[in-house]
Amino acid sequence: MIPISEKRILAGRRALVTGSTGGIGLAVAEALAAQGCDVVLHGLAEEAEGAACAEGVARRHGVSARYLRADLAAPSAVAALAEGAGAVDVLVNNAATRHFGPVEATRPEDWEADLATNLSAPFHLIRLLLPGMRARDWGRIINMSSIYGLVGATDRVGYVVTKTALIGLTRAVALETAGTGITCNALCPGSTLTPNIEGRVRALAAEQGLDEAAAARRFLAGKQPSGRFVEAAAVGGFVAFLCGPQGNSMTGAALPMDGGWSAA
């Protein structure tokens, strides 16, 4: 149980974090809740699993937390999510999908799924929730881009395109809200030790007969000069920083957290 601070800077605020039953999304929800923010978790987990996750966040941080299930590939589900979340002060567009393979082997339906979940859903959530932020003259929008929003890569065209476009969406929204109490920024994490990446490292270890430490080094080789995975908790902490008073003048930025990958 984390002690409840008397000076939690986001007390009285509410956040919607998409894709937040695990990995970076859950770390972001935890960091915001630690600052007193009520949170709405989202994902594709079954209701009982999602509700248990939300209950854990609420218990650890002494905030209100609940779970809403929605398939962000469907615009009607995105609208229902926005309505169900209510008055949202902090929107973190974190949910994403990806499909692997070269351009010519990418199925049209996979391309459309990447566009719908990774780009159209953030646009619609911003479109639907921004009027409330304007009415309150306060809001924080954080779009979770990626290192692949800053550099190219092979065999994941939908992911690279949508994460790059998400930075463009960030800049447009930042300029349209400049001069208000609303900011919009993009974070660009490098390889983060999420459950998905853990699975890929274990598969690499099994395939090449390596222990997991050696497999992790090989996985990161040629990518992050730091040689370390980005910590999901660090990404969550950065989101909380952007939502605090120190982040008031930061808007329209694409902020790398990539161990030097984009500097190489």
N, C-alpha and C positions, 0 to 999 in steps of 0.2 A: 504494500500500500504506500503510494507516494504522498507525503504530507501536502495538504492543500495550502498553498501560499496565500497570504492576504493581499498580494500585489500581482496577481495573475492578470496579465495585460489584456487577455481576450475574454475575460469574464463578461457574460451577457451577449456574446457573439455566437453565431451558429455557422458551422462549416459543413459543406457537402464535399466529400472526397470520393471520387469514382474509383472503382477498382481497389477497394480498401479492406478486403478481408485477409490480406496477406501482403508480404513484400513491401515495396516502397509505399504503397497506399496506406497500409496499416501503420507503418512507421510515421507517416505524415499525420494521420489521425491521432496517434498517441502524442506526438509533439504538440499539436494544437490543443488537445484535451489537457495536457500538462499545464498549459497557460490559461486554463479555465474555460476554453471554448466548448460549447455543446457541439456534438458531431453527428452527422448522418453518414453512416457507412453504406457502401453500395457494392454490389457484385453479382455474380451468377450462382453463388452458393445457395443451397436450399435454405428455406426460411429459418429452420431450427439452428443450422450452423451459423448463419449470419447473425441471428439474434444472440447466440452465445458469445460471438466475437464482440458485438456491441456491448453486451452486459459486462464483459471483462474490461473494456475501455472505461465504462462508466464507474465500475467498482474501483479501478486503480486510480482514477483521477477525480472522482467526485463531481462528475458532470452528467448531463443527459446525453445518452447515446442510443441510437436506434439504427436498424438496418432496413434498406429498401432494395429489393431485387428487381433488376431491369436489364433487358438485352438492348444495349445501346446501338445496335445495328438497325433498330426499328425506330423511326422518328416518333411514332405514337408512344412508345415506351419511354423515350427521352422526355417527352412532354409530361407524361405521368410522373416520372421521377422528379422533375422540377416542381410540379404541383405538390407532390407528396412531401418534399423536403421543406416547403414553406419559405419563410423569410430567411434567405441565405446571405450572410455577410462575407464569407470566404468560400470561394469555389476553387477546388483543385481538380483539374481535368487530368486524371492519372490513368484511367483505364485505357488499355490498348490491346490490339491483336497484331499478329504478324504471321506471314507465310513465307516459306523459304523456297528458293529456286531462281533460275535465271529468268529474264524478262519473257523470253519466248515460251517458257514452260509454265508461266504463271496463269492460272485459270482465271477467266474474267470474273467469276463469282468470288474468288479470293481477293482480287483487286478491289471489287466493290465493297467487300466486307472491311478491308483495311480503311478505305475512304470513309465508310459510314461510322465505324467505331472510333477511329483515331482522329478524324478531322471534322466530320459533320456533327457528331455528337457534342464535342466541345463548342462548336459554333452555336448550336441550338441551345445548349445550356446557358451560354453567355447571353444569347439573345433573350432568353426567357427570364433570366435572373437579374440582368443588368438594370431594368427599370426600378426594381426594389432597392438596389444599391444606390441608384441616383436619388431616389426619394429620401433615403437616409443620409445621403452625401458621405457614404463610407462603404468601401468594399475592397476586397483583395481577390484578384483572379490570378491563379498560378497554373500555367499550362505545362504539363510534364512532357517536354520534348525529349531529346536524347542526344548523345554524341553523334548519332546518325542524322540529326538535324543540322549538324555543323560540318560533317565530313561525309563523303560518299562511301558506299560499300557495294559489293556484289551480292547477288542471290537473295535480295530482300527488297525488291523495288518498291513495293507498297509501303513498307515501313519507312524507308528513307524518304520517299516523297511526302508522306503524311507528316512525319516529324519535322521535315523542313518547312512545309506549309504552315505548321502550327506556330512556327516563329513569325511568319508573316501575319497570321491572325493576331498574335500577341501585339505586334507593332501597330496594327490598325486599331485595335481596341485601346491600346495605350494612348494613341494620339486623339482618339475620339473622347476619351475621358480625362485628358490632360486639363489641369486647372480645377479638378474636382477632388473629392476625398477618396477617389478610386484609383487603384494602380493595377497594372496587368504586366506580368513578367513570365518568362519561360525559363525553366531549369533544364539543363542538358547533362544528365548523369552519364557517366561511362558504365563499364561493367560493374554491376552491383550484385552482391551475393543474395539474390532472391531465390525462392524455391525453384523457379524455372532454371536459373543459372546453376544452382546446386545440382540439379538433375543432369544438366549437360556436362558438368565437370565430372560427376560420377560415371557417366557413360563414357567419357573420354578416358578416364582411369581404367575402366574395364576393357575398353577396346585396345588400349596400348600397353596394358600391364603395368600401370603406374600407381603409386600411392596418391591420395587425394591432393597432398601438398604439391607434388610434382605435376599432377594434372592441372592444378590451378595455375601454376607458373606457365605451363605450356599454353593454356587457354588465354592467358593475358599477354603472351609474347607478341611483340609487334604492335600492341595496342596501348596499354596504359604504362607510360614510363615509370610510374611509381612502383609497378610490380605488385600492387595491392588492389583488391576489390574496393570499390566505394561502399561505405557503410550506409545501409538504408536509414539508420537512425540519424546520420549526418545530413542526409537529404531532408528528413523530417525537420531537423533543427533549423535548416536553412529556410524552409517554408515558414516556420514560426518566426524567424528573424524578419522575413519580408512582411509579415503581418503585424509586426511591432512598430513602435514609433521610429526606430532607426531605418525602417524601410519606406518611410513616407515619400522620399524623393526618388525612389528607384522605380522606374516604370519603363516599359518597352524594351527591357534588356533580355538578351539570351545568355544565361549564366551557366558556364561549364562547371561541372563537378566530375572531372574525368581523369584525375591523376596525371595531367599533362598531355593526354592523348591529342587534344586539338591544337596543342602548341608544337607538336613534333613536325 
